């Protein structure tokens, strides 16, 4: 019989946060690399800030993905999987 793991509300929140963040990344990318940016008439400083915001959002999404990849694993399991940790 196939047993289902109990739902972890905290993990679900992180998954939802990542999903929403990815949607925002797509929207901002579309704006920055589309016609609307030119039409908006933004200053170069504002464009730089938006590009910095995009890079930060992408890094944050990467962190959330990494967290989800190791969710529920112990330090010992992670060290064995990575074969680089000398702590166990």
N, C-alpha and C positions, 0 to 999 in steps of 0.2 A: 504494500500500500504506500502511496506517495504522501509523505508528510509535508505539509506546508510550514515554512518558518513563520513565526509570529511577525506581524508587521511592526516595524520600528518607527514610531512617529518622528523621531529626530532625524532619522535617515530620509524619511519621506519629505521632511521640510527642506533638507539640503538638496535633494533631487529636484524639488519644485523650484528652489532658489536658483539652481543651475539652469533649469529650463527657462525660467524668466530672464535670467542674465543673458543666456544665449540669444533669446529673442531681441533683447536690447542691443546686443553686439551686432546682430544682423541689421537692425534698423539704423544704428549709428554708422556702420560701414557703408550701407547704401547711401546715406546722406553724404558722407565724406567723399565718396567716390562716384557720386552721381551729379546730375544737372542741378539739383536743388542747392548744392553748396554755392555754386556760382551765382545762382539767382538770389541767394540770401544776402550776398554782399558783405560777408563777415570780414573782419580785419584778419591780418595774418596771425596776430597774437591769439585771437579767438580760435582760428583754425588749429594752431599749435596746441592750444589747450584741449580742443576736442580730440586731436590725435593722441595726446597724452592720456586723456580719459579712456579712449578706446584701448590703448595698450594696457592700462591698469585693469580695465574690465576683463580683457583677455587673460591676464595673469591671474586674476581672481578666479575666473572660470577654470583655469588649469589647476589651481589649488583645490577647488571644490571637487574636480574630477579625481585628483589624487587622493583626497580624503575618502571619496566613495569607493575607490579601488581597494583601499586598505580597511574599510569599515568592518569592525567586528574581529579583526585579527589581533592577536597578541604580539608583543614585542618579539617574543621567541619565534613565533611563526614568521614574522616579517624578516627577522635576522636570518633564519634558515633559508627563506625564499631568495633573499638577496645575496647570501653567501659572502657578505662583507663585514658583518658585525662580529666583533670578538667578545660580545657581552654574554654569550650563552655557550 
